[in-house]
């Protein structure tokens, strides 16, 4: 029999451990369950009671529409399992929360028991029998001296490393065992403690002695390149000291140079080769990319023979990105790929270990392809994936026989690292489902690293000219893409509160939101827009590589598709009289604006010959406002009656959000930001005088390729704004070792 004082002492050990650090709700949840269990109050351990007592829900709480208790119960079970596999593996008492119940169990463990498998785990997870292999390390002083490069170690660096080490214990020592012959699993999974938190683009040198990565300056918010010896993590060295944003460091095969991307403005970048011995730089002629570089920074890789660099370029708006080989001997450039007109193009790429081929991502979300080094002019690229579930990060493995890549095959829209043979076949998951993982880097045989990202978001509302914001619908789920109804006090939004992302409604003043769709993770939803009468909502839905326009009829409770394309029909909005839907489509090549009747009975008709994707109609039906993303960013409006066009606003800033343009009867609103600035300006443009005023400032904005769907909307009277606030965006790198069964 476990005594109460023993349980309380064990609870204190658990709650004070790093596993439960920064997890206030999980702490309160576990504490409540344990106290009720100790005092024999099982009636208090029902879902509705916990929702009211712990999560402060109303007495009318409905668990069918708000699964917050079940979500946190799962998190607590995962944290307990992790605690007993790491910090608590020698503890004498086990506290368990059995699956399907909120009544805790208290067990006394035999002395010395280390590999506890909790009853809540569906698959046994144990500590690896062997310590995970360490990357080879040597003092960074072995690199040639560079008098121009000073050691960069701010006074806060050591505490940051300590915080990182403590917080990452929450994810440490993960061992996976998957059933089935031939299945690939992980033997070990460890946080890389010598890397600071929230770095990106980590690249290990060919000799394994040094790592380069991107860090953001805490003062001016400009990303820069850092190099670090893992043996001396307290002594990072900043590679450059300019004021321009830098990304994607890659090493020369001889360890003597680092190449990286330097942003020149919102659409131009250069490739810089930095000599580690002399500190000198060779800077390329500018490249061009109109693709949103806040979402995907231009790719960069160095060929194994050291003779070429690989990047991607988009020479004009609306054309696909193309991979480019740069000859380092004479500077000549050669296009490697020829993506189909209408696609986003080829965005991310890596050389094979022998330099004979290139693996790359084709498309905005993207599929995985491989092409020979002579390019598509001499042979078609081979497609390896066909589901268009996304590619985020590419690395060759197994001596070039396999490819690691980040992709999303889960119902909860979380990326994981998968492996697929270069010759084609079935991709196999390597990292745990639900544990966000992107950007794999192959370190050596069966060992790779990846970036783990955690993002917590919340819809917030701001009143005009106010500096504060109010949570609109507090939730532990991902809520985004909010849209005000033109009539009444209702908001449409996308949410994962039922598992996969669905379309929901929240009536202002009601206690719980209403779920509209039942798509159950079959695809991706984008940006809902209301009809002027408030009876219908249109949005884009991407499934099996095609994006089509959907309309949800609220009174009838009916969802239907009005387009049937294999291309991309995006950003649908209703006309002023609700008879038509405008949308952008790349069906004939570049993204252009089309119009279709809401019944879908007539074929769509083109309205624009220009490449346009970000647009919104006026409420009186006279104008169609649209953005030209070329530098400088320009806002136009076209008269739908006589076809005349006006240039009404331009700025040297760039679009900040996925929609960036909102038009109401009261004003035109544009969301913009400047390169590396941590805030978004919501500019109001008067539709008559064209005078401009900053209506709102959204602070704390951070580019996040994983999130990618941050948007905004303004109420019809212009008094309120809704947007998605990123409450927490953190990342850390992990080292993983494969285990072949």
C-alpha positions as CSV (number, residue, x, y, z in Angstrom):
1,X,0.0,0.0,0.0
2,X,1.5,3.3,-1.0
3,X,1.1,6.0,1.7
4,X,-0.4,9.4,0.9
5,X,2.8,11.2,2.0
6,X,4.8,9.0,-0.4
7,X,2.5,9.9,-3.3
8,X,2.7,13.6,-2.5
9,X,6.4,13.5,-2.3
10,X,6.5,11.7,-5.7
11,X,4.1,14.2,-7.2
12,X,6.4,17.1,-6.0
13,X,9.4,15.4,-7.7
14,X,7.4,15.0,-10.9
15,X,6.0,18.5,-11.1
16,X,9.4,20.1,-10.2
17,X,11.2,18.1,-13.0
18,X,12.3,19.7,-16.3
19,X,9.7,17.4,-18.0
20,X,6.9,19.5,-16.6
21,X,8.8,22.9,-16.9
22,X,6.7,25.5,-18.8
23,X,3.6,23.2,-18.6
24,X,1.4,25.0,-16.2
25,X,-1.9,23.4,-17.4
26,X,-0.4,19.9,-17.3
27,X,0.8,20.5,-13.8
28,X,-2.6,21.6,-12.6
29,X,-4.3,18.7,-14.4
30,X,-2.0,16.1,-12.8
31,X,-2.2,17.7,-9.3
32,X,-6.0,17.8,-9.5
33,X,-6.3,14.1,-10.5
34,X,-3.8,13.0,-7.8
35,X,-5.5,14.9,-5.0
36,X,-8.9,13.7,-6.0
37,X,-7.5,10.1,-6.2
38,X,-5.9,10.3,-2.8
39,X,-9.1,11.6,-1.1
40,X,-11.4,9.1,-2.7
41,X,-13.3,11.5,-4.9
42,X,-13.8,9.6,-8.2
43,X,-16.9,11.6,-9.0
44,X,-14.7,14.6,-9.4
45,X,-12.6,12.9,-12.0
46,X,-15.2,13.1,-14.8
47,X,-14.4,15.0,-18.0
48,X,-17.0,17.7,-17.5
49,X,-15.9,18.3,-13.9
50,X,-12.3,18.5,-14.8
51,X,-13.1,21.0,-17.6
52,X,-14.9,23.3,-15.1
53,X,-12.5,22.9,-12.2
54,X,-9.1,22.9,-14.0
55,X,-9.7,24.6,-17.3
56,X,-12.4,27.1,-16.0
57,X,-15.0,26.1,-18.6
58,X,-18.6,27.0,-18.1
59,X,-21.0,24.6,-16.4
60,X,-22.6,23.9,-19.8
61,X,-19.3,22.6,-21.1
62,X,-19.8,20.2,-24.0
63,X,-16.8,17.7,-24.5
64,X,-18.0,16.9,-28.0
65,X,-17.1,20.4,-29.3
66,X,-14.2,21.1,-26.9
67,X,-11.8,18.1,-26.2
68,X,-9.5,20.1,-24.0
69,X,-9.6,17.6,-21.2
70,X,-8.8,14.6,-23.5
71,X,-6.0,16.6,-25.2
72,X,-4.3,17.4,-21.9
73,X,-4.8,13.9,-20.5
74,X,-2.9,12.6,-23.5
75,X,-0.1,15.2,-22.9
76,X,0.1,14.3,-19.2
77,X,0.4,10.6,-20.0
78,X,3.2,11.3,-22.5
79,X,5.0,13.5,-20.0
80,X,4.7,10.9,-17.2
81,X,6.0,8.2,-19.6
82,X,9.0,10.5,-20.5
83,X,9.7,11.4,-16.9
84,X,9.9,7.7,-15.8
85,X,12.2,7.0,-18.8
86,X,14.6,9.8,-17.9
87,X,14.7,11.9,-14.7
88,X,12.5,9.5,-12.7
89,X,13.8,6.1,-13.8
90,X,15.1,5.4,-10.3
91,X,12.1,6.8,-8.4
92,X,10.4,4.4,-5.8
93,X,6.8,5.4,-6.7
94,X,5.0,5.4,-10.0
95,X,2.0,7.7,-10.7
96,X,0.0,6.6,-13.7
97,X,-3.0,7.9,-15.5
98,X,-4.5,4.9,-17.3
99,X,-5.7,5.4,-20.8
100,X,-9.5,5.9,-20.9
101,X,-9.6,7.1,-17.3
102,X,-8.8,10.1,-15.2
103,X,-8.4,8.1,-11.9
104,X,-4.7,7.9,-11.1
105,X,-2.9,4.7,-9.9
106,X,0.0,4.7,-7.4
107,X,2.5,1.8,-7.7
108,X,5.6,0.9,-5.6
109,X,8.5,0.0,-7.8
110,X,11.2,-2.5,-7.1
111,X,14.5,-1.0,-6.2
112,X,16.8,-0.3,-9.1
113,X,14.1,-0.7,-11.8
114,X,15.2,1.6,-14.7
115,X,13.2,0.7,-17.7
116,X,9.6,1.4,-16.6
117,X,7.0,0.8,-19.2
118,X,3.9,2.6,-18.1
119,X,0.5,0.9,-18.5
120,X,-0.6,4.0,-20.5
121,X,1.8,3.3,-23.3
122,X,0.4,1.5,-26.2
123,X,3.9,0.4,-27.4
124,X,6.7,-0.3,-24.9
125,X,9.3,2.5,-25.0
126,X,12.6,1.9,-23.2
127,X,15.9,3.6,-22.6
128,X,18.6,2.6,-25.2
129,X,20.9,0.0,-23.8
130,X,23.9,1.9,-25.2
131,X,24.7,5.6,-24.9
132,X,24.0,7.3,-28.2
133,X,27.0,8.0,-30.3
134,X,28.5,11.5,-30.1
135,X,29.5,13.6,-33.0
136,X,33.3,13.8,-33.4
137,X,34.5,17.0,-31.8
138,X,37.8,18.9,-31.7
139,X,38.7,22.4,-30.6
140,X,37.6,25.1,-33.0
141,X,41.1,26.6,-32.8
142,X,42.2,23.9,-35.3
143,X,40.6,26.0,-37.9
144,X,42.9,28.6,-39.6
145,X,43.1,31.7,-37.6
146,X,40.9,34.7,-38.7
147,X,41.9,38.0,-37.2
148,X,38.7,39.6,-38.6
149,X,36.4,37.2,-37.0
150,X,36.0,37.8,-33.3
151,X,34.6,35.4,-30.8
152,X,30.9,36.1,-30.3
153,X,29.6,35.1,-26.9
154,X,27.1,37.4,-25.3
155,X,26.8,37.3,-21.5
156,X,23.5,35.6,-21.6
157,X,24.8,32.6,-23.7
158,X,25.7,30.3,-20.8
159,X,22.3,30.7,-19.0
160,X,20.6,30.1,-22.3
161,X,22.4,26.9,-22.7
162,X,21.5,25.8,-19.2
163,X,17.8,26.6,-19.9
164,X,18.0,24.7,-23.2
165,X,19.5,21.7,-21.5
166,X,16.8,21.7,-18.8
167,X,14.0,22.2,-21.2
168,X,15.2,19.6,-23.7
169,X,15.3,16.9,-21.0
170,X,11.6,16.9,-21.6
171,X,12.3,15.2,-24.9
172,X,15.4,13.3,-24.1
173,X,16.3,9.6,-24.6
174,X,13.5,8.3,-26.9
175,X,13.6,4.7,-28.0
176,X,11.2,3.4,-30.5
177,X,10.3,-0.2,-31.4
178,X,8.1,-0.8,-34.4
179,X,6.5,-4.1,-35.3
180,X,6.9,-5.8,-38.6
181,X,9.9,-7.3,-40.5
182,X,12.0,-4.8,-42.4
183,X,10.6,-1.8,-40.5
184,X,13.0,1.0,-39.8
185,X,12.9,2.5,-36.3
186,X,15.1,4.7,-34.1
187,X,17.5,3.2,-31.6
188,X,18.0,6.5,-29.8
189,X,16.8,10.1,-30.0
190,X,18.7,12.7,-28.1
191,X,18.6,16.5,-27.9
192,X,21.8,18.2,-29.1
193,X,22.5,20.2,-26.0
194,X,25.4,22.2,-27.4
195,X,23.3,24.1,-29.9
196,X,21.5,27.1,-28.6
197,X,17.7,27.2,-28.8
198,X,15.8,28.5,-31.8
199,X,18.6,28.2,-34.3
200,X,18.0,27.0,-37.9
201,X,19.8,25.8,-41.0
202,X,22.4,23.8,-38.9
203,X,25.1,22.4,-41.1
204,X,28.0,20.1,-39.9
205,X,31.4,20.4,-41.5
206,X,32.6,17.4,-43.6
207,X,35.1,16.5,-41.0
208,X,32.4,16.6,-38.2
209,X,34.4,19.0,-36.1
210,X,32.3,22.2,-36.4
211,X,28.7,23.2,-37.0
212,X,27.4,26.3,-38.7
213,X,23.9,27.6,-38.1
214,X,21.7,30.7,-38.3
215,X,20.8,32.7,-35.3
216,X,18.7,35.9,-35.0
217,X,20.2,39.0,-33.4
218,X,18.3,39.8,-30.2
219,X,18.6,43.6,-30.9
220,X,18.1,44.2,-34.6
221,X,16.4,40.9,-35.3
222,X,18.7,40.2,-38.3
223,X,19.6,36.5,-39.0
224,X,23.3,35.9,-39.1
225,X,25.7,32.9,-39.4
226,X,27.5,31.4,-36.4
227,X,30.1,28.6,-36.2
228,X,30.6,26.5,-33.1
229,X,32.8,23.7,-31.9
230,X,30.6,21.3,-29.9
231,X,33.4,20.8,-27.4
232,X,33.3,24.5,-26.5
233,X,29.6,25.5,-26.8
234,X,30.2,28.6,-24.7
235,X,32.5,30.1,-27.4
236,X,30.4,30.5,-30.6
237,X,31.9,32.7,-33.3
238,X,29.9,35.0,-35.4
239,X,31.0,34.6,-39.0
240,X,30.0,38.0,-40.4
241,X,29.0,41.3,-38.9
242,X,26.9,43.0,-41.6
243,X,23.3,44.2,-41.3
244,X,21.8,42.0,-44.0
245,X,19.9,38.8,-43.3
246,X,21.9,35.6,-44.0
247,X,20.6,32.0,-44.3
248,X,21.5,28.4,-45.5
249,X,25.2,28.0,-44.6
250,X,26.9,25.1,-46.4
251,X,30.5,23.9,-46.2
252,X,33.0,23.4,-49.0
253,X,34.1,19.7,-49.2
254,X,37.6,20.7,-48.0
255,X,36.3,22.5,-44.8
256,X,37.9,25.8,-45.9
257,X,34.9,27.8,-46.9
258,X,31.3,28.4,-46.0
259,X,28.8,29.6,-48.5
260,X,25.5,31.2,-47.6
261,X,22.6,33.2,-48.8
262,X,22.6,37.0,-48.2
263,X,19.4,38.8,-48.7
264,X,19.8,42.1,-50.7
265,X,16.2,43.1,-50.6
266,X,12.8,41.4,-50.6
267,X,13.3,39.8,-54.1
268,X,17.1,39.7,-54.6
269,X,19.7,37.6,-52.9
270,X,23.4,36.9,-53.4
271,X,25.5,33.8,-52.7
272,X,28.5,34.6,-50.5
273,X,31.6,32.4,-50.2
274,X,33.5,33.1,-46.9
275,X,37.1,31.9,-46.6
276,X,37.6,30.7,-43.0
277,X,41.3,31.4,-43.1
278,X,41.5,34.9,-44.5
279,X,37.9,36.1,-43.7
280,X,37.6,37.3,-47.3
281,X,34.3,37.0,-49.2
282,X,33.4,36.3,-52.8
283,X,29.9,37.6,-53.6
284,X,27.9,36.5,-56.6
285,X,25.9,38.5,-58.9
286,X,22.3,38.9,-57.6
287,X,19.7,36.2,-58.0
288,X,15.9,36.9,-58.2
289,X,13.1,35.2,-56.3
290,X,9.5,36.5,-56.0
291,X,8.6,33.4,-54.1
292,X,7.8,34.4,-50.4
293,X,11.3,34.2,-49.0
294,X,9.9,34.4,-45.4
295,X,8.3,31.0,-46.0
296,X,11.1,29.3,-48.0
297,X,14.6,30.8,-48.0
298,X,16.4,30.1,-51.3
299,X,18.1,26.7,-51.3
300,X,21.8,26.3,-51.3
301,X,24.1,23.2,-51.5
302,X,27.8,22.6,-52.4
303,X,28.7,19.8,-54.9
304,X,30.8,16.9,-53.4
305,X,33.6,17.7,-55.9
306,X,33.7,21.4,-54.8
307,X,33.2,22.7,-58.3
308,X,29.6,23.9,-58.2
309,X,26.9,25.5,-56.1
310,X,23.2,24.7,-56.3
311,X,20.4,27.2,-55.7
312,X,17.0,28.2,-57.1
313,X,15.8,31.3,-58.9
314,X,12.5,32.8,-60.1
315,X,13.2,35.3,-62.9
316,X,9.7,36.9,-63.0
317,X,6.5,36.8,-60.9
318,X,4.1,33.9,-61.7
319,X,6.8,31.7,-63.2
320,X,8.1,28.6,-61.5
321,X,11.2,28.5,-59.4
322,X,14.0,26.6,-61.2
323,X,17.2,24.9,-59.9
324,X,20.4,26.6,-61.0
325,X,23.9,25.2,-61.1
326,X,26.7,27.7,-60.6
327,X,30.1,26.8,-61.9
328,X,32.7,28.2,-59.4
329,X,35.5,28.3,-62.0
330,X,33.9,30.8,-64.4
331,X,30.6,31.8,-62.7
332,X,28.4,30.5,-65.5
333,X,24.9,29.4,-64.5
334,X,23.0,26.5,-65.9
335,X,19.3,25.6,-65.3
336,X,19.0,22.1,-64.0
337,X,15.2,21.7,-64.0
338,X,12.2,22.7,-66.1
339,X,9.1,22.6,-63.8
340,X,5.7,22.7,-65.5
341,X,4.2,26.1,-66.0
342,X,1.6,26.8,-63.3
343,X,3.5,25.1,-60.5
344,X,5.4,26.9,-57.7
345,X,8.5,25.2,-59.1
346,X,11.6,23.6,-57.6
347,X,12.3,25.1,-54.3
348,X,14.6,22.9,-52.1
349,X,17.4,20.6,-53.3
350,X,20.5,18.6,-52.2
351,X,23.3,16.9,-54.1
352,X,23.7,13.1,-53.9
353,X,27.0,12.0,-52.1
354,X,28.6,11.1,-55.5
355,X,27.4,14.3,-57.1
356,X,25.7,12.4,-59.9
357,X,22.1,13.5,-59.1
358,X,20.0,16.0,-57.2
359,X,17.0,15.4,-54.9
360,X,14.5,18.2,-54.9
361,X,11.1,19.4,-53.9
362,X,8.7,20.4,-56.6
363,X,5.6,22.5,-55.5
364,X,4.6,24.8,-52.7
365,X,3.8,21.9,-50.3
366,X,5.6,19.7,-52.7
367,X,6.6,16.2,-53.7
368,X,10.0,14.6,-53.8
369,X,11.9,14.2,-57.1
370,X,15.4,13.1,-58.3
371,X,17.1,14.3,-61.4
372,X,20.5,13.5,-62.9
373,X,23.2,16.2,-62.8
374,X,22.9,16.8,-66.5
375,X,19.4,18.1,-65.9
376,X,15.9,17.6,-67.3
377,X,17.0,18.5,-70.8
378,X,18.7,15.1,-70.9
379,X,16.2,13.0,-69.0
380,X,13.0,13.5,-67.0
381,X,13.1,13.9,-63.3
382,X,11.9,10.9,-61.3
383,X,9.0,11.5,-59.0
384,X,9.3,9.6,-55.6
385,X,6.2,10.8,-53.8
386,X,2.8,11.3,-55.2
387,X,0.6,12.5,-52.3
388,X,1.6,16.2,-52.2
389,X,1.8,16.1,-48.4
390,X,4.8,18.4,-48.3
391,X,8.6,18.2,-48.3
392,X,10.5,20.2,-45.7
393,X,14.2,19.4,-45.7
394,X,16.1,16.8,-47.8
395,X,19.2,14.7,-47.0
396,X,20.7,11.6,-48.7
397,X,21.4,8.6,-46.5
398,X,22.8,5.1,-46.7
399,X,25.6,6.1,-49.0
400,X,23.2,7.8,-51.4
401,X,20.8,4.8,-51.6
402,X,18.0,6.5,-49.6
403,X,16.7,10.0,-49.0
404,X,15.5,11.5,-45.7
405,X,12.8,14.2,-45.9
406,X,10.3,15.9,-43.7
407,X,6.7,15.4,-44.6
408,X,3.2,15.4,-43.2
409,X,1.3,12.1,-43.2
410,X,-0.5,12.6,-39.8
411,X,-4.1,13.5,-39.2
412,X,-2.9,16.3,-36.8
413,X,-0.9,18.0,-39.6
414,X,2.5,17.4,-38.0
415,X,5.7,16.9,-40.0
416,X,7.9,13.8,-39.4
417,X,11.1,12.5,-40.9
418,X,10.6,9.8,-43.5
419,X,13.0,7.6,-45.5
420,X,12.5,6.5,-49.1
421,X,14.7,4.5,-51.5
422,X,16.2,6.6,-54.3
423,X,14.9,3.9,-56.7
424,X,11.4,4.5,-55.4
425,X,9.1,2.6,-53.1
426,X,7.3,3.2,-49.8
427,X,8.4,5.9,-47.5
428,X,8.9,4.8,-43.9
429,X,8.5,7.0,-40.9
430,X,11.5,7.4,-38.6
431,X,10.5,9.9,-36.0
432,X,7.5,9.6,-33.6
433,X,4.1,10.7,-34.9
434,X,3.1,14.0,-33.4
435,X,6.7,15.0,-32.7
436,X,7.3,17.8,-35.2
437,X,10.4,17.1,-37.2
438,X,11.8,18.8,-40.3
439,X,15.2,19.6,-42.0
440,X,17.1,16.3,-41.6
441,X,20.9,16.3,-42.0
442,X,22.7,13.0,-42.5
443,X,25.7,12.9,-40.2
444,X,27.1,9.4,-40.9
445,X,25.7,5.9,-41.5
446,X,22.4,5.4,-39.6
447,X,22.8,8.7,-37.8
448,X,21.1,12.0,-38.6
449,X,19.9,15.2,-37.1
450,X,16.7,17.1,-37.5
451,X,15.0,20.3,-36.2
452,X,12.1,19.9,-33.8
453,X,9.7,22.8,-33.8
454,X,6.9,23.6,-31.3
455,X,4.4,26.4,-32.0
456,X,1.5,27.5,-29.8
457,X,-1.0,29.9,-31.3
458,X,-4.1,31.7,-30.3
459,X,-6.7,33.9,-32.1
460,X,-6.6,37.4,-30.7
461,X,-8.8,40.5,-31.3
462,X,-7.6,44.1,-31.3
463,X,-9.7,47.3,-31.2
464,X,-8.7,50.1,-33.6
465,X,-5.9,52.3,-32.2
466,X,-5.6,50.1,-29.1
467,X,-2.2,48.7,-28.1
468,X,-3.5,45.7,-26.3
469,X,-5.1,42.5,-27.6
470,X,-7.7,40.2,-26.2
471,X,-7.8,36.4,-26.6
472,X,-10.8,35.7,-28.8
473,X,-11.2,32.0,-28.1
474,X,-8.6,30.6,-25.6
475,X,-7.7,27.1,-26.6
476,X,-5.0,24.5,-26.4
477,X,-5.5,23.7,-30.1
478,X,-4.4,25.4,-33.3
479,X,-7.0,28.0,-34.2
480,X,-6.3,30.2,-37.2
481,X,-7.6,32.0,-40.4
482,X,-10.4,33.8,-38.6
483,X,-12.9,35.7,-40.7
484,X,-15.6,38.1,-39.5
485,X,-19.2,37.5,-40.7
486,X,-20.5,40.6,-42.6
487,X,-23.8,40.3,-40.7
488,X,-24.1,39.5,-37.0
489,X,-21.3,38.6,-34.5
490,X,-20.1,35.4,-35.9
491,X,-16.5,34.3,-36.8
492,X,-15.5,31.5,-39.1
493,X,-12.1,29.9,-38.4
494,X,-10.0,26.8,-38.9
495,X,-9.1,24.6,-35.9
496,X,-7.6,21.3,-34.9
497,X,-9.8,21.1,-31.8
498,X,-11.5,17.9,-33.1
499,X,-8.1,16.4,-34.2
500,X,-7.6,17.2,-37.9
501,X,-8.2,20.7,-39.0
502,X,-11.9,21.6,-39.8
503,X,-14.0,24.7,-40.4
504,X,-15.7,26.0,-37.3
505,X,-18.0,28.9,-36.3
506,X,-17.9,30.9,-33.1
507,X,-21.0,33.0,-32.3
508,X,-19.9,35.9,-30.0
509,X,-21.3,35.3,-26.6
510,X,-21.8,31.5,-27.0
511,X,-20.0,29.2,-24.8
512,X,-18.6,26.8,-27.4
513,X,-17.8,26.9,-31.1
514,X,-19.7,24.9,-33.7
515,X,-18.0,22.5,-36.1
516,X,-19.2,22.7,-39.7
517,X,-17.1,20.2,-41.8
518,X,-16.2,16.6,-41.4
519,X,-13.2,16.3,-43.6
520,X,-11.3,14.2,-41.1
521,X,-7.7,14.9,-42.2
522,X,-8.3,14.1,-45.9
523,X,-6.5,17.3,-47.0
524,X,-5.6,20.9,-46.2
525,X,-8.1,23.8,-45.7
526,X,-7.2,27.4,-46.5
527,X,-8.7,30.8,-45.7
528,X,-12.5,30.9,-45.3
529,X,-14.4,33.8,-46.8
530,X,-18.0,34.8,-46.1
531,X,-20.7,35.5,-48.7
532,X,-22.1,39.1,-48.3
533,X,-25.4,37.7,-47.0
534,X,-23.7,35.7,-44.3
535,X,-25.3,32.4,-45.4
536,X,-22.3,30.7,-47.0
537,X,-18.5,30.3,-46.6
538,X,-16.1,29.5,-49.3
539,X,-12.5,28.1,-48.9
540,X,-9.9,26.2,-50.8
541,X,-9.3,22.5,-50.1
542,X,-6.2,20.7,-51.2
543,X,-6.3,17.0,-51.5
544,X,-4.1,14.5,-53.6
545,X,-2.1,17.4,-55.1
546,X,-5.1,19.4,-56.3
547,X,-6.7,22.5,-54.7
548,X,-10.4,23.2,-55.4
549,X,-13.0,25.7,-54.3
550,X,-15.5,24.6,-51.8
551,X,-18.7,26.3,-50.6
552,X,-20.4,25.5,-47.3
553,X,-24.1,26.4,-47.1
554,X,-24.8,27.2,-43.4
555,X,-28.6,26.9,-43.3
556,X,-28.6,23.7,-45.3
557,X,-25.5,22.3,-43.6
558,X,-24.2,21.2,-47.0
559,X,-20.6,21.2,-48.3
560,X,-19.9,21.1,-52.1
561,X,-17.1,21.7,-54.5
562,X,-17.7,24.1,-57.4
563,X,-14.4,23.4,-59.2
564,X,-12.8,20.2,-60.3
565,X,-9.2,20.8,-61.2
566,X,-5.9,19.0,-61.0
567,X,-4.2,22.4,-60.6
568,X,-4.5,25.0,-57.8
569,X,-7.7,27.1,-57.4
570,X,-7.0,29.3,-54.5
571,X,-8.2,32.3,-52.4
572,X,-11.9,32.2,-53.3
573,X,-14.0,35.2,-52.5
574,X,-17.7,36.0,-53.2
575,X,-18.8,38.8,-55.5
576,X,-20.8,41.7,-53.9
577,X,-24.2,40.0,-54.9
578,X,-23.1,36.4,-53.9
579,X,-23.8,35.2,-57.5
580,X,-20.1,34.6,-58.3
581,X,-16.9,33.4,-56.7
582,X,-13.6,35.0,-57.7
583,X,-10.5,32.8,-57.3
584,X,-6.9,32.5,-58.5
585,X,-6.1,29.5,-60.7
586,X,-2.9,28.3,-62.3
587,X,-4.7,25.9,-64.6
588,X,-3.4,27.7,-67.7
589,X,0.0,28.5,-66.4
590,X,0.6,31.5,-64.1
591,X,-1.9,32.2,-61.3
592,X,-4.6,34.5,-62.7
593,X,-8.0,35.7,-61.5
594,X,-11.1,33.7,-62.7
595,X,-14.8,34.0,-62.0
596,X,-17.4,31.2,-61.6
597,X,-21.1,31.1,-60.7
598,X,-21.7,29.8,-57.2
599,X,-23.8,26.9,-58.5
600,X,-20.8,25.7,-60.6
601,X,-23.0,25.1,-63.6
602,X,-21.0,27.2,-66.0
603,X,-17.3,26.8,-66.7
604,X,-15.0,29.4,-65.0
605,X,-14.1,32.5,-67.1
606,X,-10.8,34.4,-66.9
607,X,-10.9,38.0,-65.7
608,X,-7.2,38.9,-65.8
609,X,-4.3,38.2,-68.2
610,X,-1.8,39.3,-65.5
611,X,-0.4,36.9,-62.9
612,X,-2.4,37.8,-59.8
613,X,-3.1,35.7,-56.7
614,X,-3.6,38.1,-53.8
615,X,-6.8,40.1,-54.3
616,X,-10.2,41.2,-52.8
617,X,-13.3,42.8,-54.4
618,X,-15.0,46.0,-53.1
619,X,-18.3,45.7,-51.3
620,X,-20.1,47.6,-54.1
621,X,-18.9,45.3,-56.8
622,X,-17.2,48.1,-58.8
623,X,-13.5,47.4,-58.0
624,X,-11.2,44.4,-57.7
625,X,-8.1,45.3,-55.6
626,X,-4.9,43.2,-56.1
627,X,-1.2,43.2,-55.2
628,X,1.8,43.1,-57.4
629,X,4.5,41.5,-55.3
630,X,7.4,42.8,-57.4
631,X,9.7,45.4,-55.7
632,X,8.3,47.8,-54.7
633,X,5.1,46.2,-53.5
634,X,2.2,47.9,-55.3
635,X,-1.6,47.9,-54.7
636,X,-3.8,48.2,-57.8
637,X,-7.5,48.4,-58.3
638,X,-9.3,47.4,-61.5
639,X,-12.7,48.7,-62.5
640,X,-14.9,45.7,-63.2
641,X,-17.2,47.8,-65.4
642,X,-14.8,49.4,-67.9
643,X,-11.5,47.5,-67.2
644,X,-9.4,50.6,-66.2
645,X,-6.7,50.1,-63.7
646,X,-5.2,52.5,-61.1
647,X,-2.0,52.3,-59.1
648,X,-3.1,53.5,-55.6
649,X,-0.3,52.5,-53.2
650,X,3.2,51.2,-53.1
651,X,5.8,50.4,-50.4
652,X,9.3,49.0,-50.0
653,X,7.9,46.6,-47.4
654,X,6.7,43.0,-48.2
655,X,3.5,41.1,-47.7
656,X,3.5,39.8,-44.2
657,X,0.6,37.2,-44.0
658,X,-0.9,34.6,-46.1
659,X,-3.8,36.9,-47.2
660,X,-2.1,40.4,-46.6
661,X,-5.1,42.2,-48.2
662,X,-8.6,42.8,-46.7
663,X,-11.2,45.1,-48.3
664,X,-14.2,46.4,-46.4
665,X,-16.8,49.1,-47.3
666,X,-14.9,51.3,-44.7
667,X,-11.3,50.9,-45.9
668,X,-8.6,48.9,-47.6
669,X,-6.2,47.1,-45.3
670,X,-2.7,45.8,-46.1
671,X,-0.5,43.7,-43.8
672,X,3.2,44.4,-44.5
673,X,6.5,44.1,-42.7
674,X,10.1,45.0,-43.5
675,X,12.9,42.5,-43.8
676,X,13.9,41.2,-40.3
677,X,11.5,43.5,-38.5
678,X,9.6,41.6,-35.6
679,X,6.3,43.4,-36.2
680,X,3.5,43.7,-38.8
681,X,2.0,47.0,-39.9
682,X,-1.7,46.9,-40.8
683,X,-2.0,49.9,-43.1
684,X,-5.4,51.4,-43.8
685,X,-5.8,53.0,-47.2
686,X,-8.8,55.3,-47.7
687,X,-10.7,54.1,-50.8
688,X,-11.5,57.6,-51.9
689,X,-8.5,59.8,-51.0
690,X,-6.0,56.9,-50.9
691,X,-4.5,58.5,-47.8
692,X,-2.7,55.9,-45.6
693,X,-2.5,55.4,-41.9
694,X,-1.2,52.6,-39.7
695,X,-4.3,51.2,-38.1
696,X,-2.6,48.4,-36.0
697,X,0.8,47.2,-35.1
698,X,1.2,43.4,-34.4
699,X,4.3,43.0,-32.4
700,X,6.4,39.9,-31.8
701,X,6.0,38.6,-35.4
702,X,8.4,35.9,-36.4
703,X,8.7,34.1,-39.7
704,X,7.7,30.5,-39.3
705,X,7.9,28.1,-42.2
706,X,6.1,25.4,-40.1
707,X,3.2,27.6,-39.3
708,X,2.8,29.3,-42.7
709,X,-0.9,30.2,-42.3
710,X,-0.9,33.3,-40.2
711,X,-3.6,35.7,-41.5
712,X,-5.8,38.6,-40.5
713,X,-9.3,40.0,-41.0
714,X,-11.0,43.4,-40.2
715,X,-14.6,43.8,-39.2
716,X,-16.9,45.4,-41.7
717,X,-17.0,48.7,-39.8
718,X,-13.2,48.8,-39.4
719,X,-13.3,48.9,-35.6
720,X,-11.8,45.4,-34.9
721,X,-9.1,43.1,-36.1
722,X,-8.7,39.4,-35.7
723,X,-5.3,37.6,-36.2
724,X,-3.4,34.5,-35.1
725,X,-0.9,35.3,-32.3
726,X,2.1,33.0,-32.1
727,X,2.3,32.6,-28.3
728,X,5.4,30.4,-28.4
729,X,7.6,29.4,-31.3
730,X,10.6,27.4,-30.2
731,X,12.9,24.9,-31.9
732,X,15.8,22.5,-31.0
733,X,17.9,20.1,-32.9
734,X,18.0,16.3,-32.1
735,X,20.4,13.5,-32.9
736,X,18.8,10.3,-34.0
737,X,20.3,6.8,-34.6
738,X,18.5,4.3,-36.8
739,X,18.0,0.7,-35.9
740,X,17.5,-1.9,-38.6
741,X,15.4,-4.9,-37.7
